[in-house]
Amino acid sequence: MKRKITSLGTLPKLSKRLRVAAYARVSDGKEAMLKSLSAQVSYYKKLISENHMCVFAGVYSDEALTGTKDSRKEFQQLLQDCRAGCIDMVITKSISRFARNTVTLLETVRELKAINVDVFFEEQNIHSISGEGEMILSFLASFAQEESRSVSENMKWRIQKDFHEGLIWGGKSCLGYRLENKKLTMIPDEVDIVRLIFQLYIEGHGADTIGKMLDSKGIKPKYASKWSRSTIMQIIANTNYTGDLILQKTFRDNHLTKRKVINTGELNQYMVKNNHEAIISHDVFTEAQRVRKEKSRRTASTSIQKHYPFKGMVRCGICGRAYVRKTTPLKHIWKCSLSVTKGLEACASKQVPDSQIIKAFNQIFNRTEFDENHFKSKVESIEVMQKQILIFHLKDGTSKDYRWNTSRSESWTQDMREQARIRRVNQMKGRVQHD
């Protein structure tokens, strides 16, 4: 029996469920704003999940970043996922939440439209993929950008008004003070540390040495576990400790990038005398600045006058830091910069006498005298390894190892022996005169 086949025609095409994501942002990291962000995330998750025509593709959220910045981490991740074809539509609260910069907004919307990704702005009730969407968005984004500029100008006026009254806006409080209600209030437990740092610096101790001394006493800085040279020098240069206050040391370059830059004369600065309780006197601060300038002058003079053939070529094989040249009573040596600033507990590398590097090079290249030009034509860098091993990395791509002598008697030059003899004689004379 012949089978009868009945044609039912073409079945209707099922509509595709849209993969929908949401973007939320708050421009302030305060607790109330973060609660608002959390509420936005919950709202969008429920809104998308409950729509049977949509597939929830996630909520992307940025905290405490302004809409003028296109470097928002979650925002950038959202764009990447759209480019990867994981998202069909993005929902966001408003244009200002997405971007206040008109250029950024239009560039982003056009890019997403080109890959068939729609952006829906709830407050404005606009779909970017619609025919009139871009024109309306351009118009409204211009208003959002102008609003951002107006808010920025108003904020600048408020800040400058407070500057006239000696009030501080933002920033971290320095060691010895806490920032309360835009005023500096002294912290008694930290006051002695500040005074000790100024005292040691005026006595001639360097910033690295002061840091080591404080670390050894178990005294910790305000925002780190260990002291650094920069932390010490920031304290030495801070006029706040005299009770005076200099305001508007930095400023935001514009309302779009909001990048913080150092004020080198672009805007007025404000000096407020006797603004808060002083930790050190003006005389102590002035003396510290004199010492700082003198140290800077000596360093600059030394760097100009003296030339070291191995400068910038010696590196630590343990931590990778550069070696620096130091002078001891008997010889010149090279030490790991990390070991110099942080001590042997940070890097247990060995110091290398200047004479040993010269000896190693001469021996490797069968030379009787050291020639700097010949050295630099052959050697790319020198790596100091454990067990007194030097690795000379050569410019032809090869390397040569050398183990320097650890015997003290053999490492001394005739000049070093003569200096030691003179010191012993002077010490004996001193004892005789004392007796």
C-alpha positions in Angstrom: 0.0 0.0 0.0 1.4 3.4 -1.0 2.1 5.7 1.9 0.4 9.1 1.9 2.4 12.1 3.1 0.6 15.3 4.1 2.6 18.5 4.0 2.1 20.8 7.0 4.0 23.7 5.5 6.9 25.6 7.2 6.8 25.7 11.0 6.8 29.2 12.4 10.3 30.4 13.5 10.6 30.6 17.3 11.8 34.0 18.5 15.2 34.0 20.0 15.5 34.7 23.7 17.7 37.8 24.2 20.8 37.5 26.4 20.5 40.6 28.5 23.1 42.1 30.8 22.9 45.2 33.0 25.4 47.9 33.8 25.3 49.8 37.2 27.6 52.4 38.6 27.9 54.8 41.6 30.4 57.7 41.6 31.1 57.7 45.3 32.5 55.0 47.5 30.6 56.0 50.6 28.5 53.4 52.4 25.1 54.9 51.3 26.2 54.9 47.6 27.5 51.3 47.8 24.1 50.2 49.3 22.5 52.0 46.3 24.7 50.0 44.0 23.8 46.7 45.7 20.1 47.6 45.3 20.6 48.3 41.6 22.3 44.9 41.1 19.5 43.1 42.8 16.9 45.1 40.8 18.4 44.3 37.4 18.9 40.6 38.3 15.3 40.2 39.2 14.0 42.3 36.2 15.9 40.3 33.6 15.4 36.8 35.2 11.6 37.2 35.5 11.2 38.1 31.8 10.6 34.8 29.9 11.9 36.5 26.7 15.3 37.2 28.3 18.3 35.1 29.4 20.1 36.7 32.3 23.7 37.5 31.2 24.9 39.1 34.4 25.2 42.5 36.0 28.4 44.6 35.6 29.0 47.2 38.3 31.7 49.8 39.0 32.2 51.4 42.4 33.4 55.0 43.1 34.4 55.7 39.5 33.0 58.6 37.5 31.1 58.2 34.2 33.8 60.4 32.6 36.4 57.6 32.8 36.4 55.0 30.1 38.9 52.8 32.1 36.2 51.3 34.3 37.1 47.7 34.9 33.6 46.2 34.8 32.6 48.5 32.0 35.5 47.3 29.9 34.6 43.7 30.7 31.1 44.3 29.6 32.4 45.6 26.2 34.6 42.5 25.8 31.8 40.1 26.5 29.6 42.0 23.9 32.4 41.7 21.3 32.7 38.0 22.1 29.0 37.6 21.2 27.8 36.7 24.7 25.3 39.6 25.0 22.5 40.8 22.9 21.2 43.8 24.9 22.5 46.0 27.8 20.2 47.7 30.2 21.4 50.8 32.2 19.7 53.3 34.4 20.6 56.5 32.4 23.0 58.2 30.1 24.9 59.7 33.0 25.5 56.2 34.5 26.8 54.9 31.2 29.0 57.9 30.3 28.9 61.7 30.7 31.4 62.2 28.0 29.5 62.5 24.7 32.3 61.2 22.6 32.8 58.1 24.8 29.0 57.5 24.8 28.6 57.7 21.0 31.7 55.7 20.2 30.6 52.9 22.5 27.0 52.9 21.3 28.1 52.9 17.6 30.5 50.0 18.3 27.8 47.9 20.0 25.3 48.8 17.3 27.7 47.5 14.6 27.7 44.1 16.3 23.9 44.2 16.8 24.0 44.8 20.6 21.3 47.2 21.8 21.7 49.5 24.8 18.5 50.5 26.6 18.5 53.6 28.8 15.7 53.3 31.3 15.2 56.9 32.4 15.3 58.3 28.8 13.3 55.2 27.4 15.7 55.0 24.5 17.0 52.0 22.5 20.3 52.8 20.9 19.7 50.4 18.0 16.5 52.3 17.0 16.6 54.7 14.0 16.4 57.9 16.1 18.3 56.6 19.0 21.8 58.1 18.2 20.4 61.5 17.5 18.5 61.7 20.8 21.5 60.2 22.7 23.9 62.8 21.2 21.5 65.6 22.3 21.0 64.2 25.8 24.6 63.3 26.3 25.7 66.8 25.6 23.4 67.9 28.5 24.9 65.2 30.8 28.4 66.4 29.9 27.6 70.0 30.6 26.0 68.9 33.9 29.3 67.2 34.8 31.2 70.4 34.0 28.8 72.5 36.1 29.0 70.2 39.1 32.8 70.2 38.8 32.9 74.0 38.8 30.6 74.3 41.7 32.7 71.8 43.7 35.9 73.8 42.9 34.2 76.9 44.2 33.2 75.1 47.5 36.7 73.7 47.9 38.4 77.1 47.3 36.0 78.7 49.7 37.0 76.2 52.4 40.7 76.7 51.6 40.3 80.4 52.6 39.1 79.1 56.0 41.9 76.6 56.4 39.7 73.5 55.8 41.1 70.4 54.1 39.4 68.5 51.3 40.3 64.8 50.9 43.7 63.2 51.0 45.3 61.0 53.7 46.2 62.4 57.1 49.9 62.4 57.7 51.8 60.7 60.6 51.0 62.6 63.8 47.6 63.8 62.8 44.2 62.6 61.9 41.8 64.4 59.6 38.5 65.2 61.4 35.8 67.5 60.0 38.4 68.9 57.5 40.8 69.8 60.3 44.1 68.2 61.5 43.9 66.8 65.0 47.1 65.7 66.8 47.6 62.0 67.6 49.7 61.9 70.8 51.1 58.3 70.2 52.6 59.4 66.8 54.0 62.8 67.8 57.2 61.4 69.3 57.9 59.4 66.2 57.7 62.5 64.0 60.0 64.5 66.4 62.5 61.6 66.5 62.7 61.5 62.7 63.4 65.2 62.5 66.0 64.9 65.3 67.8 62.0 63.6 67.8 63.7 60.2 69.3 66.9 61.6 72.0 64.9 63.4 73.1 63.6 60.0 71.4 60.3 59.6 70.2 59.5 56.1 66.6 58.5 55.3 67.5 54.9 54.7 69.4 54.7 58.1 66.5 56.3 59.9 64.1 53.8 58.4 66.2 50.9 59.5 66.5 52.3 63.1 62.7 52.7 63.3 62.1 49.2 61.9 64.6 47.7 64.5 62.6 49.4 67.3 59.4 48.0 66.0 58.0 51.4 65.1 55.7 51.2 62.1 54.8 53.9 59.6 51.1 55.0 59.3 50.2 53.2 56.0 52.8 50.4 55.6 54.6 47.6 57.4 58.1 48.9 56.8 59.7 52.3 56.5 60.9 53.5 53.1 63.2 56.4 52.0 60.3 58.2 50.3 58.1 58.0 53.5 60.9 59.5 55.6 61.5 62.3 53.1 57.8 63.1 52.8 57.8 63.7 56.5 60.9 65.9 56.5 59.4 68.1 53.7 55.9 68.4 55.2 55.1 71.9 56.4 52.0 70.6 58.3 54.2 69.7 61.2 54.9 73.4 61.9 51.2 74.1 62.4 51.0 75.9 59.1 49.0 74.5 56.2 49.6 74.9 52.4 46.5 74.0 50.5 45.8 73.2 46.8 49.1 71.4 46.3 47.3 69.3 43.7 44.3 69.7 41.5 42.1 67.9 38.9 43.1 68.8 35.4 39.5 68.8 34.0 36.0 67.5 34.7 36.3 64.7 32.0 39.5 62.8 33.0 39.6 64.0 36.6 43.3 63.3 36.7 45.1 64.6 39.7 48.2 66.7 38.9 50.7 68.6 41.0 50.1 72.3 41.2 53.2 74.0 39.8 51.7 77.4 39.5 48.6 76.8 37.4 46.3 77.6 40.4 46.7 79.7 43.5 47.9 78.0 46.7 46.8 78.9 50.2 49.1 79.3 53.2 47.2 79.2 56.5 49.4 80.2 59.5 48.9 78.5 62.8 46.1 76.4 61.4 46.5 73.6 63.9 48.7 72.4 66.8 52.4 72.2 65.8 54.5 69.1 66.4 57.9 70.8 65.6 59.0 74.4 65.7 59.7 76.5 62.6 63.4 76.5 63.5 63.6 72.7 63.5 61.8 72.5 60.2 64.1 75.2 58.7 67.2 73.3 59.9 65.9 70.0 58.4 65.4 71.7 55.0 68.9 73.2 55.2 70.3 69.7 55.8 68.1 68.3 53.0 69.4 70.9 50.5 73.0 70.3 51.6 72.7 66.5 51.1 71.1 67.1 47.7 73.9 69.5 46.7 76.6 67.0 47.8 74.9 64.1 45.9 74.6 66.2 42.7 78.2 67.3 43.0 79.5 63.8 43.6 77.5 62.3 40.7 78.9 65.0 38.3 82.5 64.8 39.4 83.0 61.1 39.8 82.8 58.4 37.1 82.4 54.7 37.9 83.0 52.3 35.0 80.7 49.6 36.5 77.8 52.0 37.2 74.5 50.5 36.0 76.1 47.3 34.9 76.1 45.2 38.2 72.9 43.4 39.3 71.9 41.1 42.1 71.4 37.5 41.1 69.1 37.0 44.1 66.5 39.8 43.9 67.4 41.3 40.5 68.0 44.8 41.9 70.9 47.0 40.8 74.1 47.1 42.8 75.3 50.6 44.0 78.8 51.7 44.8 79.7 52.4 48.4 82.9 53.6 50.1 84.3 52.0 53.2 87.4 53.2 55.2 89.6 50.7 53.3 88.0 50.1 49.9 85.3 50.7 47.4 82.6 48.1 47.2 79.4 47.3 45.3 76.2 46.3 47.3 72.7 45.3 46.3 70.5 48.4 46.5 67.7 46.4 48.3 70.2 45.2 50.9 71.4 48.8 51.4 67.9 50.2 52.0 66.2 47.3 53.7 69.0 45.3 55.3 70.2 41.7 54.9 66.8 40.3 55.9 65.4 41.7 52.6 68.2 40.4 50.5 71.2 38.3 51.7 73.4 39.1 48.7 77.1 39.6 49.1 79.1 42.8 48.6 81.7 42.8 45.9 85.0 44.8 46.2 85.6 47.1 43.2 89.1 45.5 42.9 87.6 42.0 42.5 85.5 43.0 39.5 88.6 44.5 37.9 90.7 41.4 38.8 87.9 39.1 37.4 87.7 40.9 34.1 91.5 41.0 33.6 91.8 37.3 34.3 88.9 36.3 32.0 90.4 38.4 29.1 94.1 37.7 30.0 94.9 41.3 30.6 97.5 42.8 32.9 95.8 46.2 33.3 92.2 47.2 33.3 91.0 49.3 30.4 87.5 50.8 30.7 86.9 51.1 27.0 87.9 47.5 26.4 85.7 46.5 29.3 82.6 48.2 27.9 83.2 46.9 24.4 83.1 43.3 25.8 80.7 43.3 28.8 76.9 43.8 28.7 76.3 43.3 32.4 77.6 41.6 35.6 75.4 39.4 37.8 76.4 38.7 41.4 75.5 35.3 42.5 75.7 33.4 45.8 79.0 31.7 46.9 81.0 34.7 45.6 80.3 34.0 41.9 80.3 36.7 39.3 78.7 36.0 35.9 79.9 38.3 33.1 77.3 38.5 30.4 79.1 39.4 27.2 77.9 41.4 24.2 78.5 38.4 21.9 75.7 36.5 23.8 78.0 34.2 25.8 78.8 34.4 29.5 81.8 33.8 31.7 81.8 32.8 35.4 84.4 33.9 38.0 84.6 33.1 41.7 86.3 35.8 43.6 88.8 35.2 46.4 87.3 35.1 49.9 90.7 35.2 51.7 91.0 38.6 53.4 94.8 38.6 53.3 94.9 38.0 49.6 92.2 40.6 48.8 94.1 43.4 50.5 96.2 45.7 48.3 99.5 47.3 49.4 97.7 50.7 49.9 95.1 49.0 52.2 97.8 47.4 54.3 99.6 50.8 54.6 96.4 52.5 55.7 95.7 49.8 58.3 99.3 50.2 59.6 98.9 53.9 60.0 95.6 53.5 61.8 97.2 51.1 64.3 100.1 53.5 64.9 97.7 56.3 65.5 95.7 54.2 67.9 98.8 53.3 69.9 99.8 56.9 70.1 96.4 57.8 71.4 96.6 55.2 74.1 100.1 56.4 75.2 98.9 60.0 75.4 95.8 58.9 77.3 98.0 57.0 79.8 
